[in-house]
Amino acid sequence: MKNVLILNGPNLNMLGSRETDIYGNLGLDDINTMLAEYASKHGIKCDFFQSNIEGEIIDKIHSSNHNAIIINAGALTHYSIALRDAIAAVKIPAIEVHLSNILAREEFRAQSVISPVCKGIISGFGKHSYILALEYIVRGEL
């Protein structure tokens, strides 16, 4: 059985009440439940972690023994070299996901410092961005 770590960064704990016109009405717990159900149907176990603290996310990556990581780093995506280095250091395949299309938003959001060390990026499909990342893992691509 594959074991996947789903990481969510700063402010994603506010989903469902934060800028719902951009991020939708579902809370992070709702998205996690949907992901757990989908993964279970496909023989994958998911562990979930969210933090507003960069160091906690990095520590979680360092201690991971998962087959893959799906990460929505939130704003850390755009500037955290430390997060980028953590992903590169563990050599666990990672998929970067975003609920919104980061290329269609503010200019500063178009740059991702973690993309170069991730297998790929899925952006702009709301909750389905996570499902698409899981589907890639289900198909045995990672």
Backbone as CSV, one residue per row, in Angstrom:
resi,resn,N_x,N_y,N_z,CA_x,CA_y,CA_z,C_x,C_y,C_z
1,MET,0.851,-1.190,0.000,0.000,0.000,0.000,0.888,1.242,0.000
2,LYS,0.567,2.168,-0.866,1.286,3.433,-0.892,0.792,4.328,0.231
3,ASN,1.698,5.094,0.777,1.393,6.014,1.865,1.787,7.414,1.404
4,VAL,0.808,8.320,1.379,1.011,9.665,0.845,0.828,10.704,1.948
5,LEU,1.754,11.642,2.016,1.654,12.763,2.943,1.045,13.948,2.208
6,ILE,-0.075,14.444,2.726,-0.729,15.631,2.171,-0.379,16.797,3.093
7,LEU,0.422,17.729,2.580,0.872,18.879,3.360,0.169,20.143,2.905
8,ASN,-0.292,20.924,3.853,-0.912,22.214,3.573,-0.261,23.286,4.430
9,GLY,0.065,24.390,3.787,0.791,25.459,4.441,-0.086,26.547,5.027
10,PRO,0.510,27.720,5.205,-0.134,28.832,5.900,-1.487,29.226,5.319
11,ASN,-2.397,29.488,6.216,-3.735,30.013,5.953,-4.695,29.010,5.337
12,LEU,-4.219,27.817,5.005,-5.140,26.835,4.422,-6.096,26.262,5.464
13,ASN,-5.788,26.450,6.727,-6.741,26.101,7.783,-7.969,27.017,7.750
14,MET,-7.899,28.113,7.011,-8.997,29.079,6.921,-9.910,28.821,5.709
15,LEU,-9.632,27.751,4.962,-10.482,27.452,3.807,-11.939,27.313,4.246
16,GLY,-12.818,27.726,3.395,-14.246,27.686,3.681,-14.777,29.016,4.177
17,SER,-13.884,29.824,4.757,-14.290,31.155,5.210,-13.405,32.246,4.609
18,ARG,-12.289,31.862,4.059,-11.302,32.812,3.522,-11.482,32.956,2.009
19,GLU,-11.735,34.141,1.544,-11.811,34.439,0.114,-12.493,33.311,-0.674
20,THR,-13.729,33.059,-0.314,-14.455,31.936,-0.915,-14.644,32.092,-2.423
21,ASP,-14.600,33.316,-2.925,-14.697,33.516,-4.373,-13.465,32.955,-5.093
22,ILE,-12.362,32.829,-4.404,-11.138,32.265,-4.979,-10.968,30.803,-4.590
23,TYR,-11.165,30.495,-3.306,-10.822,29.179,-2.778,-12.011,28.243,-2.560
24,GLY,-13.220,28.732,-2.723,-14.392,27.883,-2.559,-14.900,27.843,-1.130
25,ASN,-15.979,27.101,-0.947,-16.680,27.045,0.333,-16.286,25.855,1.210
26,LEU,-15.514,24.934,0.675,-15.128,23.772,1.460,-14.004,24.109,2.418
27,GLY,-14.109,23.594,3.631,-13.032,23.732,4.597,-11.962,22.683,4.357
28,LEU,-10.805,22.853,4.967,-9.712,21.898,4.796,-10.108,20.507,5.284
29,ASP,-10.860,20.425,6.366,-11.316,19.112,6.845,-12.194,18.423,5.804
30,ASP,-13.039,19.191,5.115,-13.889,18.623,4.063,-13.037,18.070,2.922
31,ILE,-12.024,18.834,2.526,-11.133,18.388,1.450,-10.365,17.148,1.886
32,ASN,-9.872,17.138,3.120,-9.138,15.978,3.616,-10.005,14.732,3.656
33,THR,-11.256,14.879,4.072,-12.184,13.748,4.093,-12.394,13.207,2.687
34,MET,-12.610,14.097,1.733,-12.791,13.698,0.337,-11.547,12.942,-0.163
35,LEU,-10.371,13.454,0.158,-9.128,12.814,-0.277,-8.943,11.452,0.367
36,ALA,-9.238,11.346,1.649,-9.093,10.073,2.354,-10.020,9.014,1.759
37,GLU,-11.241,9.414,1.437,-12.197,8.474,0.839,-11.728,8.024,-0.542
38,TYR,-11.288,8.969,-1.346,-10.792,8.648,-2.687,-9.574,7.725,-2.594
39,ALA,-8.635,8.069,-1.738,-7.416,7.279,-1.600,-7.721,5.863,-1.120
40,SER,-8.607,5.763,-0.145,-8.967,4.453,0.404,-9.533,3.533,-0.677
41,LYS,-10.356,4.065,-1.550,-10.934,3.276,-2.654,-9.867,2.754,-3.606
42,HIS,-8.693,3.394,-3.582,-7.625,3.021,-4.499,-6.407,2.432,-3.782
43,GLY,-6.595,2.008,-2.545,-5.527,1.337,-1.819,-4.382,2.233,-1.388
44,ILE,-4.671,3.494,-1.151,-3.661,4.440,-0.704,-4.041,4.971,0.670
45,LYS,-3.062,5.090,1.543,-3.283,5.690,2.856,-2.739,7.110,2.816
46,CYS,-3.516,8.045,3.320,-3.089,9.448,3.381,-2.907,9.887,4.819
47,ASP,-1.830,10.608,5.059,-1.609,11.299,6.319,-1.681,12.791,6.007
48,PHE,-2.334,13.538,6.876,-2.585,14.958,6.622,-1.858,15.813,7.658
49,PHE,-1.306,16.930,7.184,-0.635,17.863,8.079,-0.801,19.273,7.530
50,GLN,-1.176,20.190,8.404,-1.279,21.606,8.049,-0.613,22.405,9.144
51,SER,0.145,23.419,8.729,0.730,24.324,9.699,0.888,25.699,9.076
52,ASN,0.799,26.695,9.936,1.085,28.066,9.537,2.554,28.413,9.794
53,ILE,3.298,27.439,10.262,4.691,27.655,10.658,5.618,26.907,9.698
54,GLU,6.430,27.657,8.995,7.330,27.100,7.983,8.194,25.972,8.542
55,GLY,8.800,26.174,9.696,9.688,25.171,10.279,8.990,23.859,10.584
56,GLU,7.735,23.920,11.008,6.984,22.690,11.285,6.757,21.891,10.008
57,ILE,6.488,22.585,8.914,6.287,21.906,7.627,7.605,21.264,7.180
58,ILE,8.691,21.981,7.335,10.005,21.446,6.976,10.339,20.233,7.834
59,ASP,10.094,20.312,9.138,10.335,19.165,10.023,9.505,17.959,9.600
60,LYS,8.276,18.197,9.190,7.399,17.101,8.753,7.966,16.437,7.496
61,ILE,8.464,17.234,6.577,9.082,16.682,5.364,10.320,15.873,5.731
62,HIS,11.159,16.416,6.601,12.393,15.732,7.006,12.110,14.380,7.650
63,SER,11.042,14.279,8.412,10.743,13.036,9.137,9.845,12.088,8.344
64,SER,9.502,12.458,7.129,8.580,11.651,6.330,9.228,10.357,5.845
65,ASN,8.439,9.300,5.894,8.840,8.028,5.288,7.760,7.576,4.298
66,HIS,7.098,8.541,3.687,5.999,8.288,2.753,6.537,7.987,1.357
67,ASN,5.676,7.397,0.536,6.033,7.123,-0.855,5.965,8.369,-1.720
68,ALA,5.133,9.324,-1.312,4.950,10.555,-2.090,4.418,11.649,-1.170
69,ILE,4.610,12.883,-1.618,4.091,14.054,-0.914,3.258,14.865,-1.898
70,ILE,2.080,15.276,-1.459,1.273,16.255,-2.187,1.291,17.500,-1.315
71,ILE,1.771,18.604,-1.885,1.959,19.806,-1.075,1.300,21.027,-1.691
72,ASN,0.478,21.676,-0.875,-0.024,23.011,-1.174,0.654,23.910,-0.137
73,ALA,1.725,24.532,-0.550,2.540,25.310,0.384,1.989,26.700,0.648
74,GLY,0.849,27.047,0.014,0.297,28.376,0.206,1.326,29.427,-0.184
75,ALA,1.395,30.498,0.566,2.294,31.603,0.248,3.770,31.201,0.300
76,LEU,4.106,30.139,1.042,5.498,29.684,1.086,5.996,29.269,-0.294
77,THR,5.076,28.918,-1.159,5.402,28.541,-2.538,6.281,29.571,-3.211
78,HIS,6.037,30.824,-2.916,6.614,31.913,-3.689,7.949,32.432,-3.167
79,TYR,8.343,31.998,-1.958,9.570,32.568,-1.416,10.391,31.650,-0.521
80,SER,9.903,30.483,-0.160,10.609,29.678,0.836,11.664,28.767,0.207
81,ILE,12.883,29.271,0.192,14.011,28.461,-0.270,14.237,27.302,0.701
82,ALA,13.984,27.527,1.980,14.145,26.466,2.977,13.188,25.310,2.692
83,LEU,11.964,25.610,2.321,10.999,24.565,1.972,11.444,23.833,0.707
84,ARG,11.900,24.595,-0.270,12.409,24.010,-1.512,13.548,23.040,-1.210
85,ASP,14.471,23.460,-0.357,15.615,22.626,-0.022,15.196,21.369,0.744
86,ALA,14.179,21.479,1.586,13.683,20.306,2.328,13.102,19.267,1.374
87,ILE,12.315,19.720,0.411,11.735,18.790,-0.572,12.850,18.107,-1.350
88,ALA,13.841,18.863,-1.775,14.954,18.289,-2.532,15.769,17.314,-1.681
89,ALA,15.912,17.606,-0.401,16.773,16.807,0.472,16.246,15.403,0.716
90,VAL,14.933,15.240,0.815,14.396,13.937,1.206,14.252,12.961,0.046
91,LYS,14.278,13.450,-1.152,14.180,12.606,-2.345,12.890,11.782,-2.385
92,ILE,11.834,12.304,-1.784,10.496,11.709,-1.887,9.780,12.478,-2.985
93,PRO,9.230,11.797,-3.985,8.545,12.526,-5.056,7.422,13.401,-4.494
94,ALA,7.391,14.642,-4.936,6.384,15.597,-4.458,5.625,16.171,-5.651
95,ILE,4.344,16.389,-5.430,3.491,17.058,-6.408,2.981,18.338,-5.757
96,GLU,3.200,19.450,-6.420,2.745,20.756,-5.942,1.313,20.978,-6.429
97,VAL,0.431,21.359,-5.517,-0.953,21.647,-5.893,-1.380,23.011,-5.376
98,HIS,-2.321,23.614,-6.110,-2.936,24.876,-5.699,-4.399,24.839,-6.090
99,LEU,-5.236,25.360,-5.218,-6.665,25.433,-5.507,-6.954,26.400,-6.642
100,SER,-6.290,27.544,-6.609,-6.509,28.566,-7.637,-5.416,28.476,-8.697
101,ASN,-5.658,29.112,-9.819,-4.661,29.172,-10.878,-3.683,30.285,-10.522
102,ILE,-2.532,29.907,-10.005,-1.581,30.906,-9.518,-1.030,31.785,-10.642
103,LEU,-1.107,31.316,-11.875,-0.621,32.119,-12.998,-1.617,33.184,-13.432
104,ALA,-2.863,33.060,-13.004,-3.906,34.011,-13.389,-4.188,35.031,-12.285
105,ARG,-3.351,35.043,-11.266,-3.567,35.938,-10.132,-2.498,37.019,-10.095
106,GLU,-2.194,37.529,-8.931,-1.194,38.581,-8.794,0.151,38.099,-9.351
107,GLU,0.913,39.033,-9.859,2.185,38.705,-10.506,3.119,37.913,-9.590
108,PHE,3.167,38.278,-8.303,4.088,37.595,-7.394,3.742,36.130,-7.205
109,ARG,2.478,35.754,-7.454,2.072,34.354,-7.290,2.508,33.471,-8.459
110,ALA,2.907,34.065,-9.558,3.282,33.284,-10.739,4.606,32.543,-10.545
111,GLN,5.409,32.971,-9.594,6.704,32.333,-9.339,6.565,31.304,-8.218
112,SER,7.014,30.089,-8.484,7.072,29.056,-7.458,8.521,28.620,-7.304
113,VAL,9.048,28.757,-6.092,10.421,28.313,-5.865,10.484,26.809,-5.582
114,ILE,9.328,26.175,-5.325,9.341,24.736,-5.060,9.098,23.899,-6.320
115,SER,8.522,24.485,-7.354,8.230,23.730,-8.577,9.434,22.979,-9.139
116,PRO,10.616,23.578,-9.180,11.749,22.871,-9.770,12.135,21.568,-9.069
117,VAL,11.737,21.385,-7.812,12.076,20.153,-7.100,10.865,19.237,-6.925
118,CYS,9.759,19.579,-7.573,8.564,18.748,-7.549,8.421,18.012,-8.875
119,LYS,7.758,16.873,-8.823,7.504,16.093,-10.031,6.664,16.883,-11.018
120,GLY,5.691,17.637,-10.499,4.826,18.448,-11.338,3.982,19.369,-10.486
121,ILE,3.166,20.157,-11.164,2.296,21.124,-10.495,0.898,21.022,-11.092
122,ILE,-0.086,21.038,-10.201,-1.491,21.047,-10.604,-2.124,22.259,-9.948
123,SER,-2.677,23.137,-10.759,-3.129,24.436,-10.262,-4.418,24.852,-10.939
124,GLY,-5.360,25.355,-10.138,-6.536,25.991,-10.711,-7.792,25.157,-10.757
125,PHE,-7.769,23.948,-10.229,-8.936,23.075,-10.310,-9.641,22.896,-8.976
126,GLY,-9.436,23.826,-8.062,-10.085,23.740,-6.755,-9.707,22.449,-6.054
127,LYS,-10.673,21.857,-5.360,-10.422,20.608,-4.627,-9.934,19.502,-5.552
128,HIS,-10.291,19.593,-6.813,-9.892,18.565,-7.771,-8.391,18.577,-8.055
129,SER,-7.708,19.668,-7.742,-6.247,19.685,-7.898,-5.618,18.572,-7.056
130,TYR,-6.116,18.389,-5.835,-5.610,17.329,-4.968,-5.950,15.954,-5.537
131,ILE,-7.183,15.794,-5.997,-7.626,14.509,-6.560,-6.786,14.146,-7.783
132,LEU,-6.508,15.126,-8.632,-5.682,14.866,-9.812,-4.282,14.407,-9.412
133,ALA,-3.741,14.989,-8.360,-2.431,14.554,-7.865,-2.505,13.116,-7.351
134,LEU,-3.554,12.809,-6.604,-3.725,11.431,-6.121,-3.909,10.468,-7.287
135,GLU,-4.654,10.870,-8.287,-4.880,10.021,-9.455,-3.550,9.672,-10.131
136,TYR,-2.655,10.611,-10.209,-1.337,10.361,-10.782,-0.615,9.270,-9.984
137,ILE,-0.735,9.330,-8.673,-0.115,8.319,-7.808,-0.829,6.985,-7.962
138,VAL,-2.158,6.995,-8.015,-2.946,5.766,-8.190,-2.516,5.031,-9.462
139,ARG,-2.277,5.767,-10.504,-1.890,5.156,-11.787,-0.466,4.633,-11.778
140,GLY,0.206,4.761,-10.643,1.545,4.211,-10.498,2.641,5.036,-11.128
141,GLU,2.344,6.309,-11.343,3.336,7.177,-11.975,4.442,7.593,-11.019
142,LEU,4.164,7.533,-9.721,5.206,7.859,-8.727,5.583,6.603,-7.984
